[in-house]
């Protein structure tokens, strides 16, 4: 059974940093890469960053140079990370981890002074 569990969200001031984590079990990373998405109130869910099975990364233009996606493996788990620096109020959203058609429950990121 595939399960994705995000953590690391919270309230941070503009210019601050957060690191999101996603613990993934039951996935086959070599089949599909993984990604981070976000959804702000009254907006559609959008891709923030993705990493392919070959390790290639891509980012939304709005986060390039500020966010970094990475992954790690341990035993039967895959861990996906999103390092977010220089956060802006417009980064406020629920952030979701994704693999294939599977989504995590989301973690709230709020950037506010």
PDB file as gemmi writes it, atoms N, CA and C in Angstrom:
CRYST1    1.000    1.000    1.000  90.00  90.00  90.00 P 1                      
ATOM      1  N   UNK A   1       0.841  -1.186   0.000  1.00  0.00           N  
ATOM      2  CA  UNK A   1       0.000   0.000   0.000  1.00  0.00           C  
ATOM      3  C   UNK A   1       0.883   1.244   0.000  1.00  0.00           C  
ATOM      4  N   UNK A   2       0.611   2.141  -0.932  1.00  0.00           N  
ATOM      5  CA  UNK A   2       1.389   3.364  -1.033  1.00  0.00           C  
ATOM      6  C   UNK A   2       0.878   4.383  -0.016  1.00  0.00           C  
ATOM      7  N   UNK A   3       1.811   5.009   0.679  1.00  0.00           N  
ATOM      8  CA  UNK A   3       1.443   6.036   1.642  1.00  0.00           C  
ATOM      9  C   UNK A   3       2.466   7.159   1.598  1.00  0.00           C  
ATOM     10  N   UNK A   4       1.975   8.383   1.560  1.00  0.00           N  
ATOM     11  CA  UNK A   4       2.811   9.576   1.573  1.00  0.00           C  
ATOM     12  C   UNK A   4       2.413  10.423   2.765  1.00  0.00           C  
ATOM     13  N   UNK A   5       3.395  10.781   3.592  1.00  0.00           N  
ATOM     14  CA  UNK A   5       3.108  11.559   4.798  1.00  0.00           C  
ATOM     15  C   UNK A   5       4.032  12.765   4.836  1.00  0.00           C  
ATOM     16  N   UNK A   6       3.424  13.952   4.724  1.00  0.00           N  
ATOM     17  CA  UNK A   6       4.202  15.196   4.743  1.00  0.00           C  
ATOM     18  C   UNK A   6       4.352  15.718   6.166  1.00  0.00           C  
ATOM     19  N   UNK A   7       5.414  16.482   6.367  1.00  0.00           N  
ATOM     20  CA  UNK A   7       5.625  17.175   7.627  1.00  0.00           C  
ATOM     21  C   UNK A   7       6.527  18.373   7.377  1.00  0.00           C  
ATOM     22  N   UNK A   8       6.600  19.250   8.377  1.00  0.00           N  
ATOM     23  CA  UNK A   8       7.530  20.366   8.290  1.00  0.00           C  
ATOM     24  C   UNK A   8       6.915  21.719   8.010  1.00  0.00           C  
ATOM     25  N   UNK A   9       5.617  21.749   7.773  1.00  0.00           N  
ATOM     26  CA  UNK A   9       4.987  23.041   7.532  1.00  0.00           C  
ATOM     27  C   UNK A   9       4.884  23.864   8.798  1.00  0.00           C  
ATOM     28  N   UNK A  10       4.441  25.111   8.641  1.00  0.00           N  
ATOM     29  CA  UNK A  10       4.289  25.971   9.799  1.00  0.00           C  
ATOM     30  C   UNK A  10       4.177  27.412   9.411  1.00  0.00           C  
ATOM     31  N   UNK A  11       4.301  28.265  10.416  1.00  0.00           N  
ATOM     32  CA  UNK A  11       4.240  29.708  10.228  1.00  0.00           C  
ATOM     33  C   UNK A  11       5.653  30.265  10.242  1.00  0.00           C  
ATOM     34  N   UNK A  12       5.974  31.064   9.238  1.00  0.00           N  
ATOM     35  CA  UNK A  12       7.310  31.635   9.145  1.00  0.00           C  
ATOM     36  C   UNK A  12       7.197  33.066   8.640  1.00  0.00           C  
ATOM     37  N   UNK A  13       8.127  33.906   9.053  1.00  0.00           N  
ATOM     38  CA  UNK A  13       8.118  35.286   8.586  1.00  0.00           C  
ATOM     39  C   UNK A  13       8.682  35.389   7.178  1.00  0.00           C  
ATOM     40  N   UNK A  14       8.292  36.412   6.447  1.00  0.00           N  
ATOM     41  CA  UNK A  14       8.878  36.614   5.117  1.00  0.00           C  
ATOM     42  C   UNK A  14      10.398  36.658   5.204  1.00  0.00           C  
ATOM     43  N   UNK A  15      11.024  35.985   4.249  1.00  0.00           N  
ATOM     44  CA  UNK A  15      12.475  35.877   4.242  1.00  0.00           C  
ATOM     45  C   UNK A  15      12.999  34.664   4.979  1.00  0.00           C  
ATOM     46  N   UNK A  16      12.129  33.986   5.687  1.00  0.00           N  
ATOM     47  CA  UNK A  16      12.525  32.826   6.451  1.00  0.00           C  
ATOM     48  C   UNK A  16      12.620  31.560   5.615  1.00  0.00           C  
ATOM     49  N   UNK A  17      12.907  30.458   6.302  1.00  0.00           N  
ATOM     50  CA  UNK A  17      13.092  29.172   5.634  1.00  0.00           C  
ATOM     51  C   UNK A  17      12.290  28.086   6.335  1.00  0.00           C  
ATOM     52  N   UNK A  18      11.918  27.092   5.555  1.00  0.00           N  
ATOM     53  CA  UNK A  18      11.296  25.876   6.067  1.00  0.00           C  
ATOM     54  C   UNK A  18      11.787  24.705   5.235  1.00  0.00           C  
ATOM     55  N   UNK A  19      11.778  23.538   5.838  1.00  0.00           N  
ATOM     56  CA  UNK A  19      12.113  22.319   5.120  1.00  0.00           C  
ATOM     57  C   UNK A  19      10.957  21.341   5.265  1.00  0.00           C  
ATOM     58  N   UNK A  20      10.354  21.029   4.147  1.00  0.00           N  
ATOM     59  CA  UNK A  20       9.276  20.049   4.138  1.00  0.00           C  
ATOM     60  C   UNK A  20       9.840  18.654   3.893  1.00  0.00           C  
ATOM     61  N   UNK A  21       9.213  17.671   4.512  1.00  0.00           N  
ATOM     62  CA  UNK A  21       9.598  16.285   4.317  1.00  0.00           C  
ATOM     63  C   UNK A  21       8.383  15.461   3.921  1.00  0.00           C  
ATOM     64  N   UNK A  22       8.627  14.444   3.124  1.00  0.00           N  
ATOM     65  CA  UNK A  22       7.576  13.504   2.741  1.00  0.00           C  
ATOM     66  C   UNK A  22       8.149  12.107   2.886  1.00  0.00           C  
ATOM     67  N   UNK A  23       7.548  11.323   3.759  1.00  0.00           N  
ATOM     68  CA  UNK A  23       7.954   9.941   3.943  1.00  0.00           C  
ATOM     69  C   UNK A  23       7.046   9.066   3.084  1.00  0.00           C  
ATOM     70  N   UNK A  24       7.647   8.394   2.117  1.00  0.00           N  
ATOM     71  CA  UNK A  24       6.887   7.596   1.167  1.00  0.00           C  
ATOM     72  C   UNK A  24       7.188   6.122   1.351  1.00  0.00           C  
ATOM     73  N   UNK A  25       6.138   5.346   1.493  1.00  0.00           N  
ATOM     74  CA  UNK A  25       6.287   3.899   1.605  1.00  0.00           C  
ATOM     75  C   UNK A  25       5.473   3.227   0.509  1.00  0.00           C  
ATOM     76  N   UNK A  26       5.971   2.096   0.057  1.00  0.00           N  
ATOM     77  CA  UNK A  26       5.246   1.328  -0.946  1.00  0.00           C  
ATOM     78  C   UNK A  26       5.371   1.829  -2.371  1.00  0.00           C  
ATOM     79  N   UNK A  27       6.277   2.795  -2.622  1.00  0.00           N  
ATOM     80  CA  UNK A  27       6.389   3.330  -3.979  1.00  0.00           C  
ATOM     81  C   UNK A  27       7.569   2.688  -4.698  1.00  0.00           C  
ATOM     82  N   UNK A  28       7.532   2.808  -6.005  1.00  0.00           N  
ATOM     83  CA  UNK A  28       8.658   2.382  -6.828  1.00  0.00           C  
ATOM     84  C   UNK A  28       9.180   3.631  -7.520  1.00  0.00           C  
ATOM     85  N   UNK A  29      10.187   4.229  -6.935  1.00  0.00           N  
ATOM     86  CA  UNK A  29      10.669   5.519  -7.437  1.00  0.00           C  
ATOM     87  C   UNK A  29      11.207   5.393  -8.852  1.00  0.00           C  
ATOM     88  N   UNK A  30      11.721   4.248  -9.216  1.00  0.00           N  
ATOM     89  CA  UNK A  30      12.292   4.085 -10.554  1.00  0.00           C  
ATOM     90  C   UNK A  30      11.222   4.122 -11.633  1.00  0.00           C  
ATOM     91  N   UNK A  31       9.976   3.924 -11.249  1.00  0.00           N  
ATOM     92  CA  UNK A  31       8.873   3.949 -12.210  1.00  0.00           C  
ATOM     93  C   UNK A  31       8.376   5.370 -12.419  1.00  0.00           C  
ATOM     94  N   UNK A  32       8.216   6.070 -11.325  1.00  0.00           N  
ATOM     95  CA  UNK A  32       7.765   7.463 -11.391  1.00  0.00           C  
ATOM     96  C   UNK A  32       8.623   8.304 -10.471  1.00  0.00           C  
ATOM     97  N   UNK A  33       8.939   9.499 -10.893  1.00  0.00           N  
ATOM     98  CA  UNK A  33       9.576  10.430  -9.976  1.00  0.00           C  
ATOM     99  C   UNK A  33       8.543  10.937  -8.991  1.00  0.00           C  
ATOM    100  N   UNK A  34       8.926  11.958  -8.263  1.00  0.00           N  
ATOM    101  CA  UNK A  34       8.030  12.533  -7.266  1.00  0.00           C  
ATOM    102  C   UNK A  34       8.023  14.047  -7.391  1.00  0.00           C  
ATOM    103  N   UNK A  35       7.025  14.639  -6.754  1.00  0.00           N  
ATOM    104  CA  UNK A  35       6.946  16.086  -6.835  1.00  0.00           C  
ATOM    105  C   UNK A  35       6.270  16.700  -5.634  1.00  0.00           C  
ATOM    106  N   UNK A  36       6.481  17.985  -5.502  1.00  0.00           N  
ATOM    107  CA  UNK A  36       5.781  18.810  -4.534  1.00  0.00           C  
ATOM    108  C   UNK A  36       4.831  19.742  -5.287  1.00  0.00           C  
ATOM    109  N   UNK A  37       3.614  19.796  -4.811  1.00  0.00           N  
ATOM    110  CA  UNK A  37       2.607  20.693  -5.347  1.00  0.00           C  
ATOM    111  C   UNK A  37       2.106  21.581  -4.214  1.00  0.00           C  
ATOM    112  N   UNK A  38       1.449  22.646  -4.571  1.00  0.00           N  
ATOM    113  CA  UNK A  38       0.838  23.487  -3.559  1.00  0.00           C  
ATOM    114  C   UNK A  38      -0.492  24.032  -4.060  1.00  0.00           C  
ATOM    115  N   UNK A  39      -1.346  24.329  -3.098  1.00  0.00           N  
ATOM    116  CA  UNK A  39      -2.646  24.899  -3.430  1.00  0.00           C  
ATOM    117  C   UNK A  39      -2.972  25.990  -2.431  1.00  0.00           C  
ATOM    118  N   UNK A  40      -3.090  27.196  -2.943  1.00  0.00           N  
ATOM    119  CA  UNK A  40      -3.480  28.337  -2.131  1.00  0.00           C  
ATOM    120  C   UNK A  40      -5.000  28.472  -2.166  1.00  0.00           C  
ATOM    121  N   UNK A  41      -5.566  29.175  -1.199  1.00  0.00           N  
ATOM    122  CA  UNK A  41      -7.028  29.328  -1.171  1.00  0.00           C  
ATOM    123  C   UNK A  41      -7.559  29.906  -2.477  1.00  0.00           C  
ATOM    124  N   UNK A  42      -8.580  29.269  -2.997  1.00  0.00           N  
ATOM    125  CA  UNK A  42      -9.276  29.711  -4.211  1.00  0.00           C  
ATOM    126  C   UNK A  42      -8.378  29.670  -5.448  1.00  0.00           C  
ATOM    127  N   UNK A  43      -7.327  28.897  -5.379  1.00  0.00           N  
ATOM    128  CA  UNK A  43      -6.456  28.723  -6.549  1.00  0.00           C  
ATOM    129  C   UNK A  43      -6.315  27.248  -6.863  1.00  0.00           C  
ATOM    130  N   UNK A  44      -5.914  26.960  -8.091  1.00  0.00           N  
ATOM    131  CA  UNK A  44      -5.721  25.582  -8.486  1.00  0.00           C  
ATOM    132  C   UNK A  44      -4.401  25.049  -7.925  1.00  0.00           C  
ATOM    133  N   UNK A  45      -4.353  23.744  -7.773  1.00  0.00           N  
ATOM    134  CA  UNK A  45      -3.108  23.121  -7.339  1.00  0.00           C  
ATOM    135  C   UNK A  45      -2.069  23.272  -8.435  1.00  0.00           C  
ATOM    136  N   UNK A  46      -0.849  23.608  -8.046  1.00  0.00           N  
ATOM    137  CA  UNK A  46       0.208  23.823  -9.028  1.00  0.00           C  
ATOM    138  C   UNK A  46       1.469  23.077  -8.633  1.00  0.00           C  
ATOM    139  N   UNK A  47       2.237  22.707  -9.661  1.00  0.00           N  
ATOM    140  CA  UNK A  47       3.514  22.059  -9.425  1.00  0.00           C  
ATOM    141  C   UNK A  47       4.514  23.077  -8.901  1.00  0.00           C  
ATOM    142  N   UNK A  48       5.194  22.709  -7.828  1.00  0.00           N  
ATOM    143  CA  UNK A  48       6.254  23.549  -7.272  1.00  0.00           C  
ATOM    144  C   UNK A  48       7.620  23.051  -7.722  1.00  0.00           C  
ATOM    145  N   UNK A  49       7.861  21.756  -7.539  1.00  0.00           N  
ATOM    146  CA  UNK A  49       9.147  21.167  -7.893  1.00  0.00           C  
ATOM    147  C   UNK A  49       8.952  19.679  -8.099  1.00  0.00           C  
ATOM    148  N   UNK A  50       9.774  19.115  -8.971  1.00  0.00           N  
ATOM    149  CA  UNK A  50       9.691  17.691  -9.247  1.00  0.00           C  
ATOM    150  C   UNK A  50      11.083  17.128  -9.451  1.00  0.00           C  
ATOM    151  N   UNK A  51      11.215  15.856  -9.137  1.00  0.00           N  
ATOM    152  CA  UNK A  51      12.467  15.143  -9.369  1.00  0.00           C  
ATOM    153  C   UNK A  51      12.127  13.845 -10.069  1.00  0.00           C  
ATOM    154  N   UNK A  52      12.818  13.603 -11.188  1.00  0.00           N  
ATOM    155  CA  UNK A  52      12.533  12.415 -11.979  1.00  0.00           C  
ATOM    156  C   UNK A  52      13.251  11.207 -11.396  1.00  0.00           C  
ATOM    157  N   UNK A  53      12.906  10.049 -11.927  1.00  0.00           N  
ATOM    158  CA  UNK A  53      13.568   8.830 -11.472  1.00  0.00           C  
ATOM    159  C   UNK A  53      15.050   8.861 -11.798  1.00  0.00           C  
ATOM    160  N   UNK A  54      15.440   9.657 -12.780  1.00  0.00           N  
ATOM    161  CA  UNK A  54      16.846   9.795 -13.127  1.00  0.00           C  
ATOM    162  C   UNK A  54      17.559  10.889 -12.351  1.00  0.00           C  
ATOM    163  N   UNK A  55      16.809  11.573 -11.489  1.00  0.00           N  
ATOM    164  CA  UNK A  55      17.431  12.610 -10.661  1.00  0.00           C  
ATOM    165  C   UNK A  55      17.349  14.018 -11.219  1.00  0.00           C  
ATOM    166  N   UNK A  56      16.735  14.178 -12.376  1.00  0.00           N  
ATOM    167  CA  UNK A  56      16.584  15.523 -12.926  1.00  0.00           C  
ATOM    168  C   UNK A  56      15.522  16.287 -12.145  1.00  0.00           C  
ATOM    169  N   UNK A  57      15.768  17.558 -11.961  1.00  0.00           N  
ATOM    170  CA  UNK A  57      14.835  18.384 -11.202  1.00  0.00           C  
ATOM    171  C   UNK A  57      14.275  19.505 -12.071  1.00  0.00           C  
ATOM    172  N   UNK A  58      13.097  19.936 -11.730  1.00  0.00           N  
ATOM    173  CA  UNK A  58      12.509  21.106 -12.374  1.00  0.00           C  
ATOM    174  C   UNK A  58      11.670  21.857 -11.374  1.00  0.00           C  
ATOM    175  N   UNK A  59      11.561  23.162 -11.611  1.00  0.00           N  
ATOM    176  CA  UNK A  59      10.908  24.032 -10.647  1.00  0.00           C  
ATOM    177  C   UNK A  59       9.951  24.994 -11.349  1.00  0.00           C  
ATOM    178  N   UNK A  60       8.946  25.398 -10.618  1.00  0.00           N  
ATOM    179  CA  UNK A  60       8.108  26.484 -11.091  1.00  0.00           C  
ATOM    180  C   UNK A  60       8.954  27.748 -11.134  1.00  0.00           C  
ATOM    181  N   UNK A  61       8.681  28.596 -12.093  1.00  0.00           N  
ATOM    182  CA  UNK A  61       9.463  29.830 -12.236  1.00  0.00           C  
ATOM    183  C   UNK A  61       9.431  30.655 -10.956  1.00  0.00           C  
ATOM    184  N   UNK A  62       8.320  30.618 -10.264  1.00  0.00           N  
ATOM    185  CA  UNK A  62       8.150  31.455  -9.077  1.00  0.00           C  
ATOM    186  C   UNK A  62       9.034  31.039  -7.904  1.00  0.00           C  
ATOM    187  N   UNK A  63       9.587  29.824  -7.950  1.00  0.00           N  
ATOM    188  CA  UNK A  63      10.394  29.358  -6.821  1.00  0.00           C  
ATOM    189  C   UNK A  63      11.842  29.072  -7.206  1.00  0.00           C  
ATOM    190  N   UNK A  64      12.175  29.211  -8.467  1.00  0.00           N  
ATOM    191  CA  UNK A  64      13.547  28.947  -8.905  1.00  0.00           C  
ATOM    192  C   UNK A  64      14.533  29.819  -8.141  1.00  0.00           C  
ATOM    193  N   UNK A  65      15.598  29.190  -7.684  1.00  0.00           N  
ATOM    194  CA  UNK A  65      16.615  29.905  -6.935  1.00  0.00           C  
ATOM    195  C   UNK A  65      16.324  30.031  -5.449  1.00  0.00           C  
ATOM    196  N   UNK A  66      15.110  29.680  -5.053  1.00  0.00           N  
ATOM    197  CA  UNK A  66      14.743  29.763  -3.634  1.00  0.00           C  
ATOM    198  C   UNK A  66      14.439  28.389  -3.032  1.00  0.00           C  
ATOM    199  N   UNK A  67      13.881  27.498  -3.824  1.00  0.00           N  
ATOM    200  CA  UNK A  67      13.498  26.171  -3.345  1.00  0.00           C  
ATOM    201  C   UNK A  67      14.416  25.115  -3.939  1.00  0.00           C  
ATOM    202  N   UNK A  68      14.635  24.048  -3.181  1.00  0.00           N  
ATOM    203  CA  UNK A  68      15.441  22.932  -3.653  1.00  0.00           C  
ATOM    204  C   UNK A  68      14.751  21.632  -3.280  1.00  0.00           C  
ATOM    205  N   UNK A  69      14.553  20.788  -4.282  1.00  0.00           N  
ATOM    206  CA  UNK A  69      13.958  19.474  -4.049  1.00  0.00           C  
ATOM    207  C   UNK A  69      15.070  18.433  -3.999  1.00  0.00           C  
ATOM    208  N   UNK A  70      14.906  17.469  -3.112  1.00  0.00           N  
ATOM    209  CA  UNK A  70      15.894  16.392  -3.018  1.00  0.00           C  
ATOM    210  C   UNK A  70      15.194  15.153  -2.473  1.00  0.00           C  
ATOM    211  N   UNK A  71      15.885  14.030  -2.578  1.00  0.00           N  
ATOM    212  CA  UNK A  71      15.313  12.799  -2.054  1.00  0.00           C  
ATOM    213  C   UNK A  71      16.405  11.954  -1.431  1.00  0.00           C  
ATOM    214  N   UNK A  72      15.969  11.014  -0.622  1.00  0.00           N  
ATOM    215  CA  UNK A  72      16.880  10.083   0.020  1.00  0.00           C  
ATOM    216  C   UNK A  72      16.165   8.751   0.176  1.00  0.00           C  
ATOM    217  N   UNK A  73      16.929   7.703   0.222  1.00  0.00           N  
ATOM    218  CA  UNK A  73      16.363   6.375   0.414  1.00  0.00           C  
ATOM    219  C   UNK A  73      16.867   5.791   1.717  1.00  0.00           C  
ATOM    220  N   UNK A  74      16.007   5.049   2.385  1.00  0.00           N  
ATOM    221  CA  UNK A  74      16.394   4.352   3.603  1.00  0.00           C  
ATOM    222  C   UNK A  74      15.506   3.124   3.757  1.00  0.00           C  
ATOM    223  N   UNK A  75      16.129   1.962   3.797  1.00  0.00           N  
ATOM    224  CA  UNK A  75      15.395   0.703   3.918  1.00  0.00           C  
ATOM    225  C   UNK A  75      14.320   0.652   2.836  1.00  0.00           C  
ATOM    226  N   UNK A  76      13.079   0.544   3.195  1.00  0.00           N  
ATOM    227  CA  UNK A  76      11.978   0.453   2.234  1.00  0.00           C  
ATOM    228  C   UNK A  76      11.246   1.772   2.066  1.00  0.00           C  
ATOM    229  N   UNK A  77      11.882   2.852   2.463  1.00  0.00           N  
ATOM    230  CA  UNK A  77      11.249   4.161   2.400  1.00  0.00           C  
ATOM    231  C   UNK A  77      11.980   5.058   1.411  1.00  0.00           C  
ATOM    232  N   UNK A  78      11.225   6.000   0.862  1.00  0.00           N  
ATOM    233  CA  UNK A  78      11.801   7.102   0.086  1.00  0.00           C  
ATOM    234  C   UNK A  78      11.409   8.388   0.805  1.00  0.00           C  
ATOM    235  N   UNK A  79      12.377   9.244   1.006  1.00  0.00           N  
ATOM    236  CA  UNK A  79      12.121  10.523   1.657  1.00  0.00           C  
ATOM    237  C   UNK A  79      12.330  11.640   0.643  1.00  0.00           C  
ATOM    238  N   UNK A  80      11.312  12.454   0.503  1.00  0.00           N  
ATOM    239  CA  UNK A  80      11.364  13.593  -0.410  1.00  0.00           C  
ATOM    240  C   UNK A  80      11.399  14.859   0.427  1.00  0.00           C  
ATOM    241  N   UNK A  81      12.254  15.786   0.037  1.00  0.00           N  
ATOM    242  CA  UNK A  81      12.406  17.017   0.796  1.00  0.00           C  
ATOM    243  C   UNK A  81      12.188  18.235  -0.109  1.00  0.00           C  
ATOM    244  N   UNK A  82      11.775  19.306   0.515  1.00  0.00           N  
ATOM    245  CA  UNK A  82      11.696  20.594  -0.173  1.00  0.00           C  
ATOM    246  C   UNK A  82      12.256  21.646   0.768  1.00  0.00           C  
ATOM    247  N   UNK A  83      13.458  22.114   0.454  1.00  0.00           N  
ATOM    248  CA  UNK A  83      14.061  23.201   1.207  1.00  0.00           C  
ATOM    249  C   UNK A  83      13.573  24.508   0.626  1.00  0.00           C  
ATOM    250  N   UNK A  84      12.928  25.309   1.440  1.00  0.00           N  
ATOM    251  CA  UNK A  84      12.340  26.562   0.981  1.00  0.00           C  
ATOM    252  C   UNK A  84      13.015  27.719   1.690  1.00  0.00           C  
ATOM    253  N   UNK A  85      13.687  28.551   0.929  1.00  0.00           N  
ATOM    254  CA  UNK A  85      14.387  29.724   1.467  1.00  0.00           C  
ATOM    255  C   UNK A  85      13.756  31.001   0.921  1.00  0.00           C  
ATOM    256  N   UNK A  86      14.072  32.088   1.568  1.00  0.00           N  
ATOM    257  CA  UNK A  86      13.575  33.407   1.136  1.00  0.00           C  
ATOM    258  C   UNK A  86      12.074  33.371   0.888  1.00  0.00           C  
ATOM    259  N   UNK A  87      11.361  32.834   1.824  1.00  0.00           N  
ATOM    260  CA  UNK A  87       9.917  32.656   1.651  1.00  0.00           C  
ATOM    261  C   UNK A  87       9.197  33.983   1.562  1.00  0.00           C  
ATOM    262  N   UNK A  88       8.145  33.977   0.751  1.00  0.00           N  
ATOM    263  CA  UNK A  88       7.345  35.163   0.507  1.00  0.00           C  
ATOM    264  C   UNK A  88       5.892  34.878   0.910  1.00  0.00           C  
ATOM    265  N   UNK A  89       5.135  35.908   1.192  1.00  0.00           N  
ATOM    266  CA  UNK A  89       3.721  35.679   1.533  1.00  0.00           C  
ATOM    267  C   UNK A  89       2.973  34.903   0.459  1.00  0.00           C  
ATOM    268  N   UNK A  90       3.344  35.094  -0.788  1.00  0.00           N  
ATOM    269  CA  UNK A  90       2.659  34.370  -1.865  1.00  0.00           C  
ATOM    270  C   UNK A  90       3.009  32.890  -1.915  1.00  0.00           C  
ATOM    271  N   UNK A  91       3.944  32.452  -1.088  1.00  0.00           N  
ATOM    272  CA  UNK A  91       4.233  31.023  -0.975  1.00  0.00           C  
ATOM    273  C   UNK A  91       3.260  30.327  -0.021  1.00  0.00           C  
ATOM    274  N   UNK A  92       2.420  31.096   0.629  1.00  0.00           N  
ATOM    275  CA  UNK A  92       1.445  30.527   1.555  1.00  0.00           C  
ATOM    276  C   UNK A  92       0.501  29.598   0.816  1.00  0.00           C  
ATOM    277  N   UNK A  93       0.405  28.362   1.286  1.00  0.00           N  
ATOM    278  CA  UNK A  93      -0.426  27.351   0.633  1.00  0.00           C  
ATOM    279  C   UNK A  93      -0.347  26.054   1.428  1.00  0.00           C  
ATOM    280  N   UNK A  94      -1.180  25.120   1.043  1.00  0.00           N  
ATOM    281  CA  UNK A  94      -1.018  23.746   1.507  1.00  0.00           C  
ATOM    282  C   UNK A  94      -0.116  23.040   0.504  1.00  0.00           C  
ATOM    283  N   UNK A  95       0.920  22.421   1.007  1.00  0.00           N  
ATOM    284  CA  UNK A  95       1.904  21.749   0.154  1.00  0.00           C  
ATOM    285  C   UNK A  95       1.669  20.238   0.213  1.00  0.00           C  
ATOM    286  N   UNK A  96       1.647  19.639  -0.982  1.00  0.00           N  
ATOM    287  CA  UNK A  96       1.358  18.219  -1.116  1.00  0.00           C  
ATOM    288  C   UNK A  96       2.523  17.488  -1.773  1.00  0.00           C  
ATOM    289  N   UNK A  97       2.780  16.311  -1.284  1.00  0.00           N  
ATOM    290  CA  UNK A  97       3.729  15.389  -1.888  1.00  0.00           C  
ATOM    291  C   UNK A  97       2.961  14.489  -2.858  1.00  0.00           C  
ATOM    292  N   UNK A  98       3.588  14.180  -3.974  1.00  0.00           N  
ATOM    293  CA  UNK A  98       2.914  13.378  -4.996  1.00  0.00           C  
ATOM    294  C   UNK A  98       3.817  12.318  -5.586  1.00  0.00           C  
ATOM    295  N   UNK A  99       3.249  11.129  -5.779  1.00  0.00           N  
ATOM    296  CA  UNK A  99       3.892  10.060  -6.553  1.00  0.00           C  
ATOM    297  C   UNK A  99       2.811   9.408  -7.395  1.00  0.00           C  
ATOM    298  N   UNK A 100       2.994   9.409  -8.701  1.00  0.00           N  
ATOM    299  CA  UNK A 100       2.005   8.858  -9.636  1.00  0.00           C  
ATOM    300  C   UNK A 100       0.650   9.505  -9.335  1.00  0.00           C  
ATOM    301  N   UNK A 101      -0.359   8.697  -9.008  1.00  0.00           N  
ATOM    302  CA  UNK A 101      -1.692   9.229  -8.745  1.00  0.00           C  
ATOM    303  C   UNK A 101      -1.952   9.382  -7.248  1.00  0.00           C  
ATOM    304  N   UNK A 102      -0.910   9.218  -6.437  1.00  0.00           N  
ATOM    305  CA  UNK A 102      -1.087   9.214  -4.987  1.00  0.00           C  
ATOM    306  C   UNK A 102      -0.653  10.550  -4.392  1.00  0.00           C  
ATOM    307  N   UNK A 103      -1.459  11.048  -3.456  1.00  0.00           N  
ATOM    308  CA  UNK A 103      -1.199  12.316  -2.801  1.00  0.00           C  
ATOM    309  C   UNK A 103      -1.110  12.128  -1.293  1.00  0.00           C  
ATOM    310  N   UNK A 104      -0.245  12.947  -0.685  1.00  0.00           N  
ATOM    311  CA  UNK A 104      -0.244  13.003   0.763  1.00  0.00           C  
ATOM    312  C   UNK A 104      -1.399  13.839   1.267  1.00  0.00           C  
ATOM    313  N   UNK A 105      -1.462  14.007   2.590  1.00  0.00           N  
ATOM    314  CA  UNK A 105      -2.565  14.747   3.189  1.00  0.00           C  
ATOM    315  C   UNK A 105      -2.324  16.256   3.157  1.00  0.00           C  
ATOM    316  N   UNK A 106      -1.104  16.653   2.895  1.00  0.00           N  
ATOM    317  CA  UNK A 106      -0.768  18.072   2.806  1.00  0.00           C  
ATOM    318  C   UNK A 106      -0.258  18.633   4.116  1.00  0.00           C  
ATOM    319  N   UNK A 107       0.554  19.666   4.004  1.00  0.00           N  
ATOM    320  CA  UNK A 107       1.057  20.380   5.169  1.00  0.00           C  
ATOM    321  C   UNK A 107       0.960  21.880   4.891  1.00  0.00           C  
ATOM    322  N   UNK A 108       0.446  22.619   5.861  1.00  0.00           N  
ATOM    323  CA  UNK A 108       0.197  24.035   5.676  1.00  0.00           C  
ATOM    324  C   UNK A 108       1.473  24.844   5.868  1.00  0.00           C  
ATOM    325  N   UNK A 109       1.741  25.716   4.920  1.00  0.00           N  
ATOM    326  CA  UNK A 109       2.834  26.682   5.022  1.00  0.00           C  
ATOM    327  C   UNK A 109       2.223  28.077   4.985  1.00  0.00           C  
ATOM    328  N   UNK A 110       2.500  28.849   6.017  1.00  0.00           N  
ATOM    329  CA  UNK A 110       1.994  30.214   6.084  1.00  0.00           C  
ATOM    330  C   UNK A 110       3.166  31.161   6.253  1.00  0.00           C  
ATOM    331  N   UNK A 111       3.278  32.105   5.342  1.00  0.00           N  
ATOM    332  CA  UNK A 111       4.351  33.091   5.390  1.00  0.00           C  
ATOM    333  C   UNK A 111       3.718  34.442   5.702  1.00  0.00           C  
ATOM    334  N   UNK A 112       3.987  34.924   6.892  1.00  0.00           N  
ATOM    335  CA  UNK A 112       3.333  36.155   7.329  1.00  0.00           C  
ATOM    336  C   UNK A 112       4.137  36.791   8.452  1.00  0.00           C  
ATOM    337  N   UNK A 113       4.088  38.109   8.501  1.00  0.00           N  
ATOM    338  CA  UNK A 113       4.733  38.821   9.595  1.00  0.00           C  
ATOM    339  C   UNK A 113       3.743  39.092  10.718  1.00  0.00           C  
TER     340      UNK A 113                                                      
END                                                                             
